[in-house]
Amino acid sequence: MILTIDVGNSNICLALHDGKAKPLFMERIYTDREKTQEAYEKDVESVFSLHSVPMQRIEGIVFSSVVAPVTKTLLPAVDRLFSCPIITVNYDLDLGFKSFAEDPYTIGSDILADGVGALNEYPPPLVTFDFGTATVASYFNEKGEHEGVFISPGVRTSLNTLSSTSSALPDITLEAPGPAIGRTTVSAVKSGILYGFAGHIDGIAAHVEEMAGKEVTVVLTGGLSPFIAPYCKHPVIQDSELLMKGLYHIFVRNHDKI
């Protein structure tokens, strides 16, 4: 069994794979920069206990992180809990694609993993949208080469900023807004966020298709992607497991080289 771990700014995702890219389960832990190594060890043990999986069955681990302070505590915790190889995601690995970024070593490990997952699961040319603290879109051309990235504020980040700077605005949840034109403050904000971000996807997809000269596959992932996908006019694939699938494929490509 292979354990994949992704440390994001808001959540840490753990997934277990048994010979397949599709995980047996995915669990999330709140990203806490102040948490100790011992506390993270207990979190990981709790996940395995919840699913009644012996930790001794883990044969390899793939670790991705964009939060350096958490890496310093979580990675040693994982190394202490498991007696198996750990692959840390970076551009030096065999990813199956090359990037045209000016400095590909600055590309976030989550972006790399999303790309590996998308190229192994869906046909290029394609654009991946990862909805996290930031909304990150990557374009891969017809040859599967990484052309570049679009980065904009995330859904929850935008909503939280709006709420924190508008004292009269109540807390907003992200269920279906109803008609596109809101008739109350709450419905108006929901419409603006959900239809607005859907339009953001449609717009970027249109620009990429104009540049590529053909239709592109659009894949949405991240915890908030299920809220956005229904409002897109461009055909989209919603795959909440994309990043973890990518980490699994990275293990398959690199485990015999470590």
Buried (B, 14 or more C-beta within 10 A) or exposed (E): BBBBBBBBBBBBBBBBBEEEBEBEEBBBBEBBEEBEBEEBBEBBEEBBEEEEBEBEEBBBBBBBBBBEBBBEBBBEBBBEBBEBEBBBBEBEBEBEBEBEBEEBEEBBBBBBBBBBBBBBBBEBBBBBBBBBBBBBBBBBBEEBBBBEBBEBBBBBBBBBEBBEEEEEBEEBEBEEBEEEEBEEEBBBBBBBBBBEBBBBBBEBBEEBBEEBEEEBBBBBBBBBBBBBBEBBEBEBBBBBBBBBBBBBBBBBBBBEEE
